[in-house]
Amino acid sequence: MQTRSHARPGRLSALAPLAFAALAGCSSFPPATFPDAASTTVSAPAPASAREKSGAALEEAARRAAPADQPALQLQAARAWLQAGRTADATRMVRGIKGRLTPAQVAERRVLEADIELANGQAQHAWQLMSAIPAPTDTPAAPQYYQSRMTIALAAGRPVDGVRAEMAAEKLAGSSAERKQLRTELLSLLRQARARGVKLEPEASQDPVVRGWLDLGAIAGGSGGASLSGGAEAARWRARYPDHPATELLAAALPGQLPVATQLRKVALLLPISGQAAHYAAAIHAGFDYALQQLPAASRPQVQVYDTGVVSVDEALRQARAEGSDFVVGPLTRPEVEAAATAAPGVPILALNFLGTGRAAPAGFFQYALSPEDEARDVARRMLAAGQKRGAALGPTGDWGTRVVAAFRQELLAGGGTLLTQGVYDPAAHDFGTPIRALLGTDRSFARRERLQDLLNQKLEFEPRSRADLDFIFMPAQPGPARLLRPQLRFQYAGNVPVYATSDAFAGDGSSANQDLDGLIIPAMPWLLPDSGAAAALRTTVAAESGDSTLWQSGLYAFGFDACQLMVALAAPGHNAQQMHVSGLTGDLTLGTDGRVHREPDWVRITRSGELQLLGGATASGAE
């Protein structure tokens, strides 16, 4: 067994400059054999979640119940379907209620209808429905009413109403834990509203509690869910609102400010320090170590690095358990992650890749990856939220392109969208005119011209017509092909159609060639954006401390940093993992019921100068 004691990776041997130039702008692994992201097949059924099972069970119970008992069970089933993300099933259940409803059940159904509208991306209509429902008093439905009112108000850009709804919900909470959960959710919703461009103005209310919430939401930096944990702004906020109920949230995590409450004593870090993947591992190790050093020495766990480039995952996990590790981070490649899930070492594992589609994770097995398939799904959801439901996809030949386009297509269709046309291109080519013309339908215009020229025996001047029914074009690509595809799409009369890609299309090398990507919309890590608040500030600090080291410039450095943040959050005593919400350098991180960490990125448009312009939230009109 070869292990390596934990050393500061900033002192690792220098890596090839070209390798890091390729990595500098990537927020997902390149389409090489390593590391392999989890494959996505449209036909493979995903395992049913607990909420889906609950919805199905309640629906079946409603069918078998006496008529007088059916409405209550149907309402419960609709709520379970909605919580599982199955809005169509929730709508079907609500519309299927036939029996006589009590006044409380009528109100409950109306709240469900508003929640369903919000889930379908219709925030303003959801607020209209919600604001027409009288506030229930002393009924079991009151907590859900105020919870939904808070969420819908913030989504509709009404922060004062959202805060007041949370304050009303707190009065009905049965425990301090429930009140803290409500406060945490409110702060997260306030920050999400601010990211969408909603102004949080304390002067909009005379109530000091409301003012405090709006002030805190306006200054809590970073993208996503955790709140301030220190600094001058937090101190000023405390001085302004010394008895505010949000004070207890100021110890939560921000990028660079990890929660310090941890019972971890020894951590095993499984990375391929040697061999083919060493350059990936070095950047991840560096980010993980920097995050670890932000913990106070008294609560900082010891870390033992196991080199999976030398030893098998099974052997590394056996040794880690024998040496007293109480948490494992890694391994990195998908085959190694599959092996780790089978090994069951008896301690929690945060794997740095996803298990294969359809394979359920064992208890205590968490998965975090920079997956281009996940980004493709995020792109589809953003398009749908913007009302862009009909479009085209043009992906590269090969396994990577097939998986990414399949994930995009699956999410688009599940959300009610339509892929009108789909094509492929050879990424090794330089002229993509043929696949682009086939995608846009302009090849038919050229064919018609050829036939007319043959008939008339003379050359004709013409302007080909591309199809006019496209709301979007999805174009996953690596930087080289992307820089050729984007201007060729414009040349082929698709200049007015919004074009999206995964983050792989942009290389943050400062090259003037990025100007060729003008107008392309991509998801991006806060770590790589110049105006991303706390993440950008931390990047500046790391750059100053690193000297001439290039390790920190990679998106994989942020991946390692966030792996440490997730480890600490997952191991926090008394913490419910399903409520975990970390504002990370790679994006806003939450945990799904399947053990996978979902990464919500920032959204940017590439400008004419080749720079990244941060966008707000998508709207139904498609405006940013």
C-alpha positions in Angstrom: 0.0 0.0 0.0 1.3 3.4 -1.0 -0.1 6.4 0.8 1.1 9.9 0.9 1.0 12.1 3.9 -0.9 15.4 3.4 1.4 18.0 2.0 0.5 21.5 0.7 0.0 20.8 -3.1 1.2 24.3 -3.9 4.7 22.8 -3.6 4.0 20.0 -6.1 6.3 19.8 -9.1 5.5 22.2 -12.0 3.0 20.9 -14.5 3.0 21.3 -18.3 1.8 24.8 -19.1 -0.3 23.5 -22.0 -2.2 21.1 -19.8 -3.3 24.0 -17.5 -4.0 26.3 -20.4 -6.5 23.7 -21.6 -8.0 23.4 -18.1 -8.1 27.1 -17.2 -11.6 27.8 -18.5 -13.3 24.5 -18.1 -16.0 23.8 -15.6 -16.4 20.3 -16.8 -14.0 17.6 -17.8 -13.0 17.5 -21.5 -14.2 14.7 -23.7 -11.2 12.5 -23.1 -11.2 9.0 -21.7 -10.4 10.6 -18.3 -12.3 11.5 -16.2 -15.4 9.9 -17.6 -18.7 11.5 -16.6 -21.7 9.4 -16.0 -23.4 8.4 -19.3 -27.0 9.3 -19.9 -29.4 7.2 -22.0 -32.8 8.5 -22.8 -34.3 5.0 -22.6 -32.9 4.1 -19.2 -35.5 4.6 -16.4 -34.3 6.6 -13.4 -35.1 5.0 -9.9 -38.2 6.4 -8.4 -37.6 8.9 -5.6 -39.2 8.6 -2.2 -41.6 11.5 -3.0 -42.6 9.8 -6.3 -43.3 6.6 -4.4 -45.3 8.6 -1.8 -47.3 10.3 -4.6 -48.1 7.0 -6.2 -49.1 5.4 -2.9 -51.3 8.3 -1.9 -52.9 8.3 -5.3 -53.7 4.6 -5.0 -55.0 5.1 -1.5 -57.3 7.8 -2.8 -58.7 5.5 -5.4 -59.6 2.9 -2.8 -60.9 5.3 -0.2 -64.5 6.1 0.6 -65.8 9.2 -1.4 -65.8 11.4 1.7 -62.1 10.6 2.3 -60.9 10.9 -1.2 -60.3 14.7 -1.5 -57.9 14.8 1.5 -55.8 12.0 0.0 -55.9 13.5 -3.5 -54.6 16.8 -2.1 -51.8 15.0 -0.3 -50.9 13.0 -3.5 -50.8 16.2 -5.5 -48.4 17.8 -3.0 -46.2 14.7 -3.1 -46.1 14.7 -6.9 -45.3 18.4 -7.0 -42.5 17.9 -4.5 -41.1 15.2 -6.7 -41.0 17.6 -9.6 -43.9 15.8 -11.4 -46.0 18.9 -12.1 -48.2 17.1 -14.7 -49.2 14.4 -12.2 -49.8 17.1 -9.6 -52.1 19.0 -12.0 -53.9 15.8 -12.9 -54.6 15.0 -9.3 -55.9 18.5 -8.5 -58.2 18.5 -11.5 -59.4 15.0 -10.6 -60.9 16.1 -7.3 -64.6 15.6 -7.5 -65.9 15.3 -4.0 -67.2 17.9 -1.6 -64.4 19.9 -0.1 -64.2 21.6 3.3 -63.3 25.4 3.3 -59.8 24.4 4.4 -59.5 21.9 1.6 -60.6 24.5 -0.9 -57.9 26.8 0.3 -55.4 24.0 0.1 -56.3 23.2 -3.5 -56.0 26.9 -4.4 -52.5 27.0 -2.9 -51.5 23.9 -4.8 -52.7 25.5 -8.0 -50.5 28.5 -7.4 -47.5 26.3 -6.5 -48.0 24.3 -9.7 -48.0 27.6 -11.7 -44.7 28.5 -10.1 -43.3 25.1 -10.9 -44.3 25.7 -14.5 -42.3 28.9 -14.6 -45.3 31.3 -14.3 -44.3 33.3 -11.3 -46.5 36.3 -11.9 -49.6 34.2 -12.5 -48.8 32.2 -9.4 -48.7 35.4 -7.4 -52.0 36.5 -8.8 -53.5 33.2 -7.7 -51.8 33.3 -4.3 -52.7 36.9 -3.5 -56.4 36.1 -4.1 -56.4 33.4 -1.4 -57.6 34.6 2.1 -55.0 33.9 4.8 -56.1 30.8 6.7 -56.3 31.0 10.5 -55.8 28.2 13.0 -55.9 25.5 10.3 -53.4 22.7 9.5 -53.0 24.3 6.0 -51.8 27.6 7.4 -48.0 26.7 7.5 -48.0 25.5 3.9 -50.0 28.6 2.8 -47.3 31.0 4.2 -44.4 28.8 3.0 -45.9 28.9 -0.6 -46.7 32.6 -0.3 -43.1 33.3 0.7 -41.6 31.3 -2.2 -44.0 32.7 -4.8 -43.6 36.3 -3.7 -39.9 36.2 -4.0 -40.1 34.4 -7.4 -42.5 37.2 -8.5 -40.1 40.0 -7.4 -42.1 41.0 -4.3 -39.5 40.7 -1.5 -41.5 42.6 1.2 -44.4 40.3 0.7 -42.1 37.3 0.9 -40.5 38.4 4.1 -43.9 39.1 5.7 -45.0 35.6 4.7 -42.0 34.1 6.4 -42.6 36.1 9.6 -46.2 34.8 9.7 -44.9 31.2 9.1 -42.5 31.6 12.0 -45.4 32.3 14.4 -46.8 28.9 13.5 -43.5 27.0 13.7 -43.5 24.3 16.4 -39.7 24.3 17.2 -36.6 26.4 16.9 -35.3 24.0 14.2 -38.4 24.8 12.1 -37.9 28.5 12.5 -34.2 28.3 11.6 -35.1 26.3 8.5 -37.6 29.0 7.4 -35.0 31.7 8.0 -32.4 29.8 6.0 -34.9 29.4 3.1 -35.9 33.0 3.2 -32.3 34.2 2.9 -31.6 31.8 0.1 -34.7 33.1 -1.8 -33.8 36.7 -1.2 -30.3 36.1 -2.7 -31.8 34.2 -5.7 -34.2 37.1 -6.3 -31.3 39.6 -6.1 -29.4 37.4 -8.6 -32.4 37.7 -11.0 -32.2 41.5 -10.7 -34.8 42.1 -8.0 -33.9 45.2 -6.0 -33.8 44.5 -2.2 -34.4 48.0 -0.8 -34.7 48.2 3.1 -36.4 51.6 2.7 -39.4 49.8 1.1 -40.7 48.9 4.6 -40.9 50.6 8.0 -40.8 47.3 9.9 -37.3 46.8 11.3 -37.4 43.0 10.9 -38.4 43.3 7.2 -35.7 46.0 6.7 -33.1 43.8 8.2 -34.0 40.9 6.0 -33.8 43.0 2.9 -30.5 44.5 4.0 -29.0 41.1 4.7 -30.2 39.7 1.4 -28.7 42.7 -0.4 -25.2 42.3 1.1 -24.9 38.5 1.5 -22.3 37.8 -1.3 -21.8 34.9 -3.7 -24.3 33.0 -5.8 -26.7 30.7 -3.9 -27.7 29.8 -0.5 -25.5 30.3 2.5 -25.3 33.5 4.4 -22.6 35.8 5.7 -20.2 34.5 8.3 -18.0 37.5 9.1 -16.3 40.6 7.7 -17.0 44.3 7.9 -20.4 44.1 6.2 -21.6 41.5 8.6 -20.4 43.6 11.6 -22.3 46.6 10.3 -25.4 44.6 9.7 -25.2 43.3 13.3 -24.8 46.8 14.7 -27.9 48.0 12.7 -30.1 45.0 13.7 -28.7 43.6 17.0 -31.9 41.6 17.8 -32.8 40.5 14.4 -34.0 36.8 14.0 -31.5 36.3 11.1 -28.5 36.8 13.5 -28.2 33.0 14.0 -27.6 32.5 10.2 -24.4 34.5 10.2 -22.3 31.5 11.0 -23.3 29.6 7.8 -20.8 29.0 5.0 -19.6 31.2 2.2 -16.8 30.6 -0.3 -13.7 30.8 1.8 -15.5 30.7 5.1 -16.4 27.1 6.0 -18.5 26.2 8.9 -16.2 25.2 11.8 -18.4 22.8 13.6 -17.1 19.4 12.6 -16.4 16.2 14.4 -14.1 14.9 11.7 -10.7 13.7 13.0 -9.2 12.0 10.0 -10.1 12.2 6.3 -9.0 9.9 3.4 -8.4 11.7 0.1 -8.3 9.3 -2.8 -6.8 10.9 -5.9 -4.6 9.6 -8.9 -1.5 11.5 -7.8 0.7 9.4 -10.1 0.1 8.5 -13.7 -2.0 9.7 -16.6 -4.4 11.8 -14.5 -1.8 13.5 -12.2 -2.4 16.9 -13.6 -6.1 16.8 -12.9 -5.5 15.5 -9.4 -2.9 18.2 -8.6 -5.4 21.1 -9.2 -8.1 19.3 -7.2 -5.7 18.6 -4.4 -4.6 22.2 -4.3 -8.1 23.5 -4.0 -9.1 21.0 -1.4 -6.0 21.8 0.7 -6.6 25.6 0.5 -10.2 25.2 1.7 -9.0 22.9 4.5 -6.5 25.6 5.7 -9.4 28.0 6.2 -10.7 25.9 9.1 -9.3 26.7 12.6 -6.4 24.5 13.5 -8.3 23.1 16.5 -11.1 21.7 14.3 -9.1 20.9 11.2 -9.0 17.1 10.5 -5.9 15.3 9.5 -5.9 14.3 5.8 -4.2 11.2 4.4 -3.8 11.1 0.6 -4.1 7.6 -1.0 -2.6 7.5 -4.5 -5.1 5.6 -6.7 -2.6 5.8 -9.6 -0.6 3.2 -7.6 -3.1 1.2 -5.5 -6.6 0.0 -6.2 -9.6 1.7 -4.7 -10.5 -1.4 -2.7 -7.1 -1.5 -1.1 -7.1 2.3 -0.4 -10.4 2.1 1.3 -9.4 -0.9 3.4 -6.3 0.9 4.5 -8.2 4.1 5.2 -10.7 2.3 7.4 -7.8 0.5 9.2 -6.1 3.8 9.8 -9.1 5.4 11.4 -10.5 7.6 8.7 -14.0 8.8 9.4 -14.7 10.4 6.0 -13.5 9.6 2.4 -13.3 12.1 -0.4 -12.8 10.6 -3.8 -12.0 8.6 -5.9 -12.1 10.5 -9.2 -12.7 8.3 -12.2 -16.1 6.7 -12.9 -14.8 3.1 -12.8 -13.2 3.9 -9.4 -16.4 5.5 -8.1 -18.3 2.3 -9.1 -15.7 0.2 -7.2 -16.0 2.5 -4.1 -19.8 2.1 -4.1 -19.4 -1.6 -4.1 -16.7 -1.7 -1.4 -18.9 -0.2 1.4 -16.1 0.9 3.7 -18.5 1.8 6.6 -17.8 5.6 6.5 -19.4 8.4 4.5 -17.9 8.9 1.0 -18.0 12.0 -1.2 -17.1 10.6 -4.6 -15.8 13.0 -7.2 -17.8 11.6 -10.1 -21.2 10.1 -10.7 -22.3 6.5 -10.6 -23.7 5.1 -13.8 -27.3 5.9 -14.8 -29.8 3.8 -13.0 -27.5 2.6 -10.2 -28.7 3.6 -6.8 -26.1 4.9 -4.3 -25.7 3.0 -1.0 -26.4 4.8 2.3 -23.8 7.5 3.1 -22.5 7.6 -0.5 -22.6 11.1 -2.0 -21.6 12.1 -5.5 -20.2 15.4 -6.8 -19.0 15.9 -10.4 -18.4 18.6 -13.0 -20.6 16.8 -15.5 -21.3 18.2 -19.0 -24.5 16.2 -19.1 -25.7 18.0 -15.9 -24.8 21.4 -17.6 -26.8 20.3 -20.7 -29.8 19.6 -18.5 -29.4 23.1 -16.9 -29.3 24.6 -20.3 -32.6 22.9 -21.2 -34.2 24.1 -18.0 -33.1 27.7 -18.6 -34.4 27.7 -22.1 -37.8 26.4 -20.9 -37.9 29.0 -18.2 -37.3 31.7 -20.9 -40.1 30.3 -23.0 -37.7 28.9 -25.6 -39.3 25.6 -26.2 -38.7 24.8 -29.9 -35.3 24.5 -31.4 -32.3 22.6 -32.8 -29.3 20.8 -31.5 -26.0 20.4 -33.3 -23.5 18.1 -31.4 -20.1 16.7 -32.2 -19.6 13.1 -33.3 -18.4 10.7 -30.7 -19.4 9.5 -27.3 -19.1 12.8 -25.5 -21.4 14.6 -27.9 -23.9 11.8 -28.0 -24.2 11.8 -24.2 -24.4 15.6 -23.8 -27.1 16.0 -26.5 -29.1 13.0 -25.1 -29.1 14.6 -21.7 -30.2 17.9 -23.2 -32.9 16.3 -25.3 -34.3 14.3 -22.3 -34.6 17.3 -20.1 -36.1 19.5 -22.9 -38.8 16.9 -23.8 -39.6 16.2 -20.1 -40.3 20.0 -19.6 -42.6 20.2 -22.6 -40.1 21.4 -25.2 -39.6 20.1 -28.7 -36.4 19.4 -30.6 -37.4 20.2 -34.2 -34.1 19.1 -35.8 -30.9 17.6 -34.7 -27.5 17.2 -36.4 -23.9 16.3 -35.9 -20.6 17.8 -36.9 -17.1 16.4 -37.1 -15.0 18.4 -34.5 -11.9 17.8 -36.5 -13.3 19.6 -39.5 -12.9 23.4 -40.2 -15.9 24.0 -42.5 -19.2 23.1 -40.8 -21.3 24.6 -43.6 -22.9 21.3 -44.6 -24.3 20.2 -41.2 -25.3 23.8 -40.4 -27.2 24.1 -43.7 -29.0 20.8 -43.0 -29.9 21.9 -39.5 -31.3 25.3 -40.6 -33.0 24.0 -43.7 -31.0 26.3 -46.0 -29.7 23.3 -47.9 -33.1 23.1 -49.5 -32.8 26.7 -50.7 -29.5 25.9 -52.3 -31.0 22.8 -53.9 -33.9 24.9 -55.4 -31.4 27.4 -56.8 -29.4 24.6 -58.5 -32.6 23.2 -60.1 -33.6 26.7 -61.3 -30.2 27.4 -62.7 -30.2 24.2 -64.6 -33.7 24.9 -66.0 -32.9 28.5 -66.9 -29.3 27.8 -67.8 -28.1 31.0 -66.0 -26.7 31.9 -62.6 -29.1 33.4 -60.1 -28.6 35.8 -57.3 -30.4 34.7 -54.1 -30.5 34.8 -50.4 -31.2 31.4 -48.8 -34.0 31.2 -46.2 -33.3 29.4 -42.9 -36.2 27.9 -41.0 -38.1 30.6 -38.9 -39.5 28.4 -36.2 -36.3 28.0 -34.0 -36.4 29.5 -30.5 -32.8 28.3 -29.8 -29.8 26.3 -31.1 -27.9 24.1 -28.6 -24.3 23.7 -29.8 -22.1 21.7 -27.3 -18.5 22.0 -28.4 -14.9 22.4 -27.2 -13.2 25.8 -27.7 -11.6 25.2 -31.1 -14.7 24.0 -32.9 -16.9 26.4 -31.0 -14.9 29.4 -32.3 -15.5 28.1 -35.8 -19.2 27.1 -35.4 -20.4 30.3 -33.9 -19.5 32.7 -36.8 -20.5 30.1 -39.4 -23.9 29.9 -37.8 -24.2 33.6 -38.1 -23.0 33.4 -41.7 -25.7 30.8 -42.5 -28.5 33.3 -41.4 -28.9 32.1 -37.8 -27.6 35.3 -36.3 -30.8 36.2 -34.5 -31.4 32.8 -32.9 -30.1 32.4 -29.3 -27.2 29.9 -29.3 -26.3 28.0 -26.1 -23.5 25.6 -25.2 -22.0 24.0 -22.2 -19.1 25.7 -20.4 -16.6 23.6 -22.4 -16.9 26.0 -25.3 -15.1 28.8 -23.5 -11.4 28.7 -22.7 -10.5 31.3 -20.2 -7.0 31.9 -21.7 -7.6 35.5 -22.5 -7.2 34.7 -26.2 -8.7 37.2 -28.7 -10.2 34.2 -30.4 -12.9 34.2 -27.8 -14.3 37.2 -29.7 -15.6 34.6 -32.3 -18.0 33.3 -29.6 -19.8 36.6 -29.5 -23.4 36.1 -28.2 -23.0 32.5 -27.1 -24.8 31.8 -23.8 -23.1 29.3 -21.4 -23.2 28.2 -17.7 -20.1 29.3 -15.8 -18.4 28.8 -12.4 -18.5 31.9 -10.1 -14.7 31.1 -9.6 -14.0 32.0 -13.2 -16.0 35.2 -13.4 -14.5 38.6 -12.7 -17.7 40.0 -11.1 -18.9 37.1 -9.0 -18.6 38.7 -5.6 -17.1 36.5 -2.8 -15.8 33.9 -5.3 -13.9 36.6 -7.2 -12.5 38.1 -4.0 -11.3 34.7 -2.9 -9.7 34.1 -6.3 -7.8 37.4 -6.0 -6.5 36.4 -2.6 -5.5 32.9 -3.8 -3.7 34.4 -6.8 -1.7 36.8 -4.6 -0.7 34.0 -2.2 0.2 31.5 -5.0 2.9 33.5 -6.6 3.7 32.0 -10.0 1.8 28.8 -9.4 -0.8 28.0 -12.1 -2.7 25.4 -10.1 -5.3 27.8 -8.9 -6.2 29.0 -12.4 -8.1 25.8 -13.3 -11.8 25.2 -12.7 -10.6 21.9 -11.1 -9.1 24.0 -8.3 -12.6 25.3 -7.5 -13.9 21.7 -7.7 -11.4 20.6 -5.0 -12.2 23.6 -2.9 -15.9 22.9 -3.0 -15.3 19.2 -2.3 -13.8 20.3 1.0 -16.8 22.6 1.6 -19.2 19.8 0.9 -17.3 17.4 3.2 -17.5 19.8 6.1 -21.2 20.5 5.5 -22.1 16.8 5.2 -20.2 16.0 8.4 -21.6 18.9 10.5 -23.1 17.5 13.7 -26.9 17.4 13.7 -27.1 18.5 10.1 -29.7 17.2 7.7 -27.9 16.5 4.4 -31.0 17.0 2.4 -31.2 20.6 3.5 -27.5 21.3 2.7 -27.0 24.4 0.7 -23.4 25.6 -0.1 -22.6 28.7 -2.0 -19.6 27.3 -3.8 -16.9 28.4 -6.2 -18.3 26.0 -8.8 -21.9 27.2 -8.3 -24.8 26.9 -5.9 -24.7 23.3 -4.4 -27.6 21.3 -3.1 -28.1 17.6 -2.4 -30.7 15.5 -4.2 -32.4 12.5 -2.7 -30.3 10.2 -4.8 -27.1 11.4 -3.1 -26.0 13.5 -6.1 -24.9 17.1 -5.5 -26.6 19.4 -7.9 -24.6 22.4 -9.1 -26.5 25.5 -10.2 -24.0 27.6 -12.2 -24.1 31.3 -13.0 -25.1 32.2 -16.6 -23.1 34.4 -18.9 -23.1 35.7 -22.5 -19.8 36.0 -24.3 -19.4 39.6 -25.5 -17.8 41.0 -28.7 -14.6 41.5 -26.8 -14.5 37.8 -25.8 -15.4 38.5 -22.2 -18.0 37.0 -19.9 -21.1 39.1 -19.2 -23.1 37.9 -16.2 -26.8 37.4 -16.9 -29.8 37.5 -14.6 -32.5 35.0 -14.4 -34.4 33.7 -17.4 -37.8 35.2 -17.9 -40.8 33.9 -19.8 -40.2 36.5 -22.5 -36.7 35.3 -23.0 -35.1 38.5 -21.8 -32.2 38.4 -19.4 
